[in-house]
Amino acid sequence: MPRFPLPLLLAFACATALPAQAQAIRFGGQGKLFKVHFRNVTNPMPAPWRETYIDDGYQDMHQVMRALRKVDFDGCIIPDHIPQMLGGHRTGHAYSIAYMKALVQAVNNEAGGVAFVQE
């Protein structure tokens, strides 16, 4: 497998037809991810797709978050291409961030909790 010399910003669901979990393990396992655009779409490439809420696409975002935890990803995870929701654009952002935060908490709990390091 080729190594990537530069850090990557990975936009799940649009980078390749490779499932997001595999992308996280491939690039994150090399320590090359620094930022992840956390998103979901209706179906994998190359078929036509449309953006959807992160909990409503074809990818299991819980498994994606598990993969990021598995490779000890410690970069930035942000919502990306959020479909509009009733209540304005901030409503969709709030929903996405809350969903992502719940996924982080779930995978950390599954792994026995977060190990806090005191400096």
PyMOL CGO cylinders between C-alpha atoms (Angstrom):
from pymol import cmd
from pymol.cgo import CYLINDER

trace = [
    CYLINDER, 0.00, 0.00, 0.00, 1.49, 3.40, -0.91, 0.3, 1, 1, 1, 1, 1, 1,
    CYLINDER, 1.49, 3.40, -0.91, 2.34, 5.81, 1.87, 0.3, 1, 1, 1, 1, 1, 1,
    CYLINDER, 2.34, 5.81, 1.87, 1.13, 9.41, 1.67, 0.3, 1, 1, 1, 1, 1, 1,
    CYLINDER, 1.13, 9.41, 1.67, 3.80, 12.00, 2.47, 0.3, 1, 1, 1, 1, 1, 1,
    CYLINDER, 3.80, 12.00, 2.47, 1.38, 14.85, 3.28, 0.3, 1, 1, 1, 1, 1, 1,
    CYLINDER, 1.38, 14.85, 3.28, -1.43, 15.13, 5.83, 0.3, 1, 1, 1, 1, 1, 1,
    CYLINDER, -1.43, 15.13, 5.83, -4.91, 14.60, 4.40, 0.3, 1, 1, 1, 1, 1, 1,
    CYLINDER, -4.91, 14.60, 4.40, -8.25, 16.27, 4.83, 0.3, 1, 1, 1, 1, 1, 1,
    CYLINDER, -8.25, 16.27, 4.83, -10.74, 13.49, 4.21, 0.3, 1, 1, 1, 1, 1, 1,
    CYLINDER, -10.74, 13.49, 4.21, -14.33, 14.15, 3.17, 0.3, 1, 1, 1, 1, 1, 1,
    CYLINDER, -14.33, 14.15, 3.17, -16.07, 10.85, 3.83, 0.3, 1, 1, 1, 1, 1, 1,
    CYLINDER, -16.07, 10.85, 3.83, -18.56, 9.68, 1.23, 0.3, 1, 1, 1, 1, 1, 1,
    CYLINDER, -18.56, 9.68, 1.23, -17.00, 11.54, -1.65, 0.3, 1, 1, 1, 1, 1, 1,
    CYLINDER, -17.00, 11.54, -1.65, -13.28, 10.77, -1.73, 0.3, 1, 1, 1, 1, 1, 1,
    CYLINDER, -13.28, 10.77, -1.73, -13.57, 7.29, -3.27, 0.3, 1, 1, 1, 1, 1, 1,
    CYLINDER, -13.57, 7.29, -3.27, -15.94, 4.39, -3.59, 0.3, 1, 1, 1, 1, 1, 1,
    CYLINDER, -15.94, 4.39, -3.59, -14.03, 2.87, -0.66, 0.3, 1, 1, 1, 1, 1, 1,
    CYLINDER, -14.03, 2.87, -0.66, -16.27, 2.71, 2.45, 0.3, 1, 1, 1, 1, 1, 1,
    CYLINDER, -16.27, 2.71, 2.45, -15.59, 5.39, 5.04, 0.3, 1, 1, 1, 1, 1, 1,
    CYLINDER, -15.59, 5.39, 5.04, -14.39, 2.89, 7.67, 0.3, 1, 1, 1, 1, 1, 1,
    CYLINDER, -14.39, 2.89, 7.67, -11.77, 1.58, 5.23, 0.3, 1, 1, 1, 1, 1, 1,
    CYLINDER, -11.77, 1.58, 5.23, -10.70, 5.13, 4.39, 0.3, 1, 1, 1, 1, 1, 1,
    CYLINDER, -10.70, 5.13, 4.39, -10.27, 5.94, 8.08, 0.3, 1, 1, 1, 1, 1, 1,
    CYLINDER, -10.27, 5.94, 8.08, -8.19, 2.82, 8.71, 0.3, 1, 1, 1, 1, 1, 1,
    CYLINDER, -8.19, 2.82, 8.71, -6.09, 3.22, 5.55, 0.3, 1, 1, 1, 1, 1, 1,
    CYLINDER, -6.09, 3.22, 5.55, -5.19, 6.88, 5.97, 0.3, 1, 1, 1, 1, 1, 1,
    CYLINDER, -5.19, 6.88, 5.97, -5.61, 7.22, 9.73, 0.3, 1, 1, 1, 1, 1, 1,
    CYLINDER, -5.61, 7.22, 9.73, -3.51, 4.11, 10.32, 0.3, 1, 1, 1, 1, 1, 1,
    CYLINDER, -3.51, 4.11, 10.32, -0.66, 5.93, 8.59, 0.3, 1, 1, 1, 1, 1, 1,
    CYLINDER, -0.66, 5.93, 8.59, -1.11, 8.96, 10.84, 0.3, 1, 1, 1, 1, 1, 1,
    CYLINDER, -1.11, 8.96, 10.84, -1.95, 11.12, 7.83, 0.3, 1, 1, 1, 1, 1, 1,
    CYLINDER, -1.95, 11.12, 7.83, -5.41, 12.41, 8.73, 0.3, 1, 1, 1, 1, 1, 1,
    CYLINDER, -5.41, 12.41, 8.73, -5.58, 15.83, 10.31, 0.3, 1, 1, 1, 1, 1, 1,
    CYLINDER, -5.58, 15.83, 10.31, -9.16, 16.80, 9.54, 0.3, 1, 1, 1, 1, 1, 1,
    CYLINDER, -9.16, 16.80, 9.54, -12.29, 14.83, 8.69, 0.3, 1, 1, 1, 1, 1, 1,
    CYLINDER, -12.29, 14.83, 8.69, -15.41, 16.20, 7.03, 0.3, 1, 1, 1, 1, 1, 1,
    CYLINDER, -15.41, 16.20, 7.03, -18.03, 13.96, 8.59, 0.3, 1, 1, 1, 1, 1, 1,
    CYLINDER, -18.03, 13.96, 8.59, -20.89, 13.48, 6.14, 0.3, 1, 1, 1, 1, 1, 1,
    CYLINDER, -20.89, 13.48, 6.14, -23.16, 10.88, 4.62, 0.3, 1, 1, 1, 1, 1, 1,
    CYLINDER, -23.16, 10.88, 4.62, -24.75, 10.37, 1.20, 0.3, 1, 1, 1, 1, 1, 1,
    CYLINDER, -24.75, 10.37, 1.20, -27.55, 8.24, -0.21, 0.3, 1, 1, 1, 1, 1, 1,
    CYLINDER, -27.55, 8.24, -0.21, -25.40, 5.58, -1.92, 0.3, 1, 1, 1, 1, 1, 1,
    CYLINDER, -25.40, 5.58, -1.92, -21.75, 4.83, -2.80, 0.3, 1, 1, 1, 1, 1, 1,
    CYLINDER, -21.75, 4.83, -2.80, -19.92, 6.23, -5.80, 0.3, 1, 1, 1, 1, 1, 1,
    CYLINDER, -19.92, 6.23, -5.80, -19.83, 6.02, -8.77, 0.3, 1, 1, 1, 1, 1, 1,
    CYLINDER, -19.83, 6.02, -8.77, -23.65, 5.83, -8.83, 0.3, 1, 1, 1, 1, 1, 1,
    CYLINDER, -23.65, 5.83, -8.83, -25.42, 9.19, -8.62, 0.3, 1, 1, 1, 1, 1, 1,
    CYLINDER, -25.42, 9.19, -8.62, -25.87, 10.25, -5.01, 0.3, 1, 1, 1, 1, 1, 1,
    CYLINDER, -25.87, 10.25, -5.01, -27.15, 13.14, -2.94, 0.3, 1, 1, 1, 1, 1, 1,
    CYLINDER, -27.15, 13.14, -2.94, -26.11, 14.46, 0.43, 0.3, 1, 1, 1, 1, 1, 1,
    CYLINDER, -26.11, 14.46, 0.43, -28.23, 13.48, 3.40, 0.3, 1, 1, 1, 1, 1, 1,
    CYLINDER, -28.23, 13.48, 3.40, -28.25, 13.81, 7.17, 0.3, 1, 1, 1, 1, 1, 1,
    CYLINDER, -28.25, 13.81, 7.17, -25.34, 11.98, 8.76, 0.3, 1, 1, 1, 1, 1, 1,
    CYLINDER, -25.34, 11.98, 8.76, -27.68, 9.40, 10.31, 0.3, 1, 1, 1, 1, 1, 1,
    CYLINDER, -27.68, 9.40, 10.31, -29.70, 8.81, 7.13, 0.3, 1, 1, 1, 1, 1, 1,
    CYLINDER, -29.70, 8.81, 7.13, -27.23, 7.72, 4.44, 0.3, 1, 1, 1, 1, 1, 1,
    CYLINDER, -27.23, 7.72, 4.44, -25.87, 4.39, 3.34, 0.3, 1, 1, 1, 1, 1, 1,
    CYLINDER, -25.87, 4.39, 3.34, -22.86, 4.48, 5.67, 0.3, 1, 1, 1, 1, 1, 1,
    CYLINDER, -22.86, 4.48, 5.67, -23.02, 3.36, 9.29, 0.3, 1, 1, 1, 1, 1, 1,
    CYLINDER, -23.02, 3.36, 9.29, -21.48, 6.43, 10.90, 0.3, 1, 1, 1, 1, 1, 1,
    CYLINDER, -21.48, 6.43, 10.90, -21.12, 4.61, 14.22, 0.3, 1, 1, 1, 1, 1, 1,
    CYLINDER, -21.12, 4.61, 14.22, -18.76, 2.20, 12.47, 0.3, 1, 1, 1, 1, 1, 1,
    CYLINDER, -18.76, 2.20, 12.47, -16.92, 5.13, 10.88, 0.3, 1, 1, 1, 1, 1, 1,
    CYLINDER, -16.92, 5.13, 10.88, -16.40, 6.73, 14.30, 0.3, 1, 1, 1, 1, 1, 1,
    CYLINDER, -16.40, 6.73, 14.30, -15.23, 3.34, 15.66, 0.3, 1, 1, 1, 1, 1, 1,
    CYLINDER, -15.23, 3.34, 15.66, -12.66, 3.17, 12.85, 0.3, 1, 1, 1, 1, 1, 1,
    CYLINDER, -12.66, 3.17, 12.85, -11.38, 6.65, 13.70, 0.3, 1, 1, 1, 1, 1, 1,
    CYLINDER, -11.38, 6.65, 13.70, -11.04, 5.61, 17.36, 0.3, 1, 1, 1, 1, 1, 1,
    CYLINDER, -11.04, 5.61, 17.36, -9.29, 2.40, 16.33, 0.3, 1, 1, 1, 1, 1, 1,
    CYLINDER, -9.29, 2.40, 16.33, -6.52, 4.35, 14.58, 0.3, 1, 1, 1, 1, 1, 1,
    CYLINDER, -6.52, 4.35, 14.58, -6.26, 6.85, 17.49, 0.3, 1, 1, 1, 1, 1, 1,
    CYLINDER, -6.26, 6.85, 17.49, -7.37, 9.76, 15.32, 0.3, 1, 1, 1, 1, 1, 1,
    CYLINDER, -7.37, 9.76, 15.32, -6.84, 12.97, 17.28, 0.3, 1, 1, 1, 1, 1, 1,
    CYLINDER, -6.84, 12.97, 17.28, -7.55, 15.59, 14.65, 0.3, 1, 1, 1, 1, 1, 1,
    CYLINDER, -7.55, 15.59, 14.65, -10.57, 17.72, 13.88, 0.3, 1, 1, 1, 1, 1, 1,
    CYLINDER, -10.57, 17.72, 13.88, -13.94, 16.23, 12.92, 0.3, 1, 1, 1, 1, 1, 1,
    CYLINDER, -13.94, 16.23, 12.92, -16.47, 18.68, 11.48, 0.3, 1, 1, 1, 1, 1, 1,
    CYLINDER, -16.47, 18.68, 11.48, -19.91, 18.31, 9.90, 0.3, 1, 1, 1, 1, 1, 1,
    CYLINDER, -19.91, 18.31, 9.90, -19.92, 18.86, 6.15, 0.3, 1, 1, 1, 1, 1, 1,
    CYLINDER, -19.92, 18.86, 6.15, -22.55, 19.65, 3.51, 0.3, 1, 1, 1, 1, 1, 1,
    CYLINDER, -22.55, 19.65, 3.51, -25.45, 19.64, 5.94, 0.3, 1, 1, 1, 1, 1, 1,
    CYLINDER, -25.45, 19.64, 5.94, -28.87, 19.45, 4.29, 0.3, 1, 1, 1, 1, 1, 1,
    CYLINDER, -28.87, 19.45, 4.29, -31.26, 22.22, 5.29, 0.3, 1, 1, 1, 1, 1, 1,
    CYLINDER, -31.26, 22.22, 5.29, -33.56, 21.66, 8.25, 0.3, 1, 1, 1, 1, 1, 1,
    CYLINDER, -33.56, 21.66, 8.25, -36.63, 23.48, 9.39, 0.3, 1, 1, 1, 1, 1, 1,
    CYLINDER, -36.63, 23.48, 9.39, -35.48, 26.26, 11.69, 0.3, 1, 1, 1, 1, 1, 1,
    CYLINDER, -35.48, 26.26, 11.69, -32.54, 27.56, 9.64, 0.3, 1, 1, 1, 1, 1, 1,
    CYLINDER, -32.54, 27.56, 9.64, -28.97, 26.55, 8.92, 0.3, 1, 1, 1, 1, 1, 1,
    CYLINDER, -28.97, 26.55, 8.92, -27.93, 26.56, 12.57, 0.3, 1, 1, 1, 1, 1, 1,
    CYLINDER, -27.93, 26.56, 12.57, -30.48, 23.85, 13.33, 0.3, 1, 1, 1, 1, 1, 1,
    CYLINDER, -30.48, 23.85, 13.33, -28.78, 21.44, 10.94, 0.3, 1, 1, 1, 1, 1, 1,
    CYLINDER, -28.78, 21.44, 10.94, -25.36, 22.28, 12.36, 0.3, 1, 1, 1, 1, 1, 1,
    CYLINDER, -25.36, 22.28, 12.36, -26.58, 21.78, 15.93, 0.3, 1, 1, 1, 1, 1, 1,
    CYLINDER, -26.58, 21.78, 15.93, -28.15, 18.44, 15.00, 0.3, 1, 1, 1, 1, 1, 1,
    CYLINDER, -28.15, 18.44, 15.00, -25.00, 17.24, 13.23, 0.3, 1, 1, 1, 1, 1, 1,
    CYLINDER, -25.00, 17.24, 13.23, -22.64, 18.30, 16.02, 0.3, 1, 1, 1, 1, 1, 1,
    CYLINDER, -22.64, 18.30, 16.02, -24.85, 16.70, 18.68, 0.3, 1, 1, 1, 1, 1, 1,
    CYLINDER, -24.85, 16.70, 18.68, -25.03, 13.47, 16.68, 0.3, 1, 1, 1, 1, 1, 1,
    CYLINDER, -25.03, 13.47, 16.68, -21.25, 13.42, 16.20, 0.3, 1, 1, 1, 1, 1, 1,
    CYLINDER, -21.25, 13.42, 16.20, -20.66, 14.14, 19.88, 0.3, 1, 1, 1, 1, 1, 1,
    CYLINDER, -20.66, 14.14, 19.88, -22.97, 11.24, 20.83, 0.3, 1, 1, 1, 1, 1, 1,
    CYLINDER, -22.97, 11.24, 20.83, -21.02, 8.94, 18.48, 0.3, 1, 1, 1, 1, 1, 1,
    CYLINDER, -21.02, 8.94, 18.48, -17.71, 9.99, 20.05, 0.3, 1, 1, 1, 1, 1, 1,
    CYLINDER, -17.71, 9.99, 20.05, -19.13, 9.32, 23.51, 0.3, 1, 1, 1, 1, 1, 1,
    CYLINDER, -19.13, 9.32, 23.51, -20.53, 5.94, 22.42, 0.3, 1, 1, 1, 1, 1, 1,
    CYLINDER, -20.53, 5.94, 22.42, -17.26, 4.66, 20.92, 0.3, 1, 1, 1, 1, 1, 1,
    CYLINDER, -17.26, 4.66, 20.92, -15.26, 5.93, 23.88, 0.3, 1, 1, 1, 1, 1, 1,
    CYLINDER, -15.26, 5.93, 23.88, -17.63, 4.15, 26.27, 0.3, 1, 1, 1, 1, 1, 1,
    CYLINDER, -17.63, 4.15, 26.27, -17.39, 0.95, 24.21, 0.3, 1, 1, 1, 1, 1, 1,
    CYLINDER, -17.39, 0.95, 24.21, -13.61, 1.14, 24.50, 0.3, 1, 1, 1, 1, 1, 1,
    CYLINDER, -13.61, 1.14, 24.50, -13.74, 1.51, 28.28, 0.3, 1, 1, 1, 1, 1, 1,
    CYLINDER, -13.74, 1.51, 28.28, -13.87, 5.28, 28.49, 0.3, 1, 1, 1, 1, 1, 1,
    CYLINDER, -13.87, 5.28, 28.49, -11.51, 8.08, 27.64, 0.3, 1, 1, 1, 1, 1, 1,
    CYLINDER, -11.51, 8.08, 27.64, -7.98, 7.99, 29.02, 0.3, 1, 1, 1, 1, 1, 1,
    CYLINDER, -7.98, 7.99, 29.02, -7.20, 11.51, 30.21, 0.3, 1, 1, 1, 1, 1, 1,
    CYLINDER, -7.20, 11.51, 30.21, -3.56, 12.55, 30.33, 0.3, 1, 1, 1, 1, 1, 1,
    CYLINDER, -3.56, 12.55, 30.33, -2.54, 15.19, 32.84, 0.3, 1, 1, 1, 1, 1, 1,
    CYLINDER, -2.54, 15.19, 32.84, 0.24, 17.51, 31.78, 0.3, 1, 1, 1, 1, 1, 1,
]
cmd.load_cgo(trace, "trace")
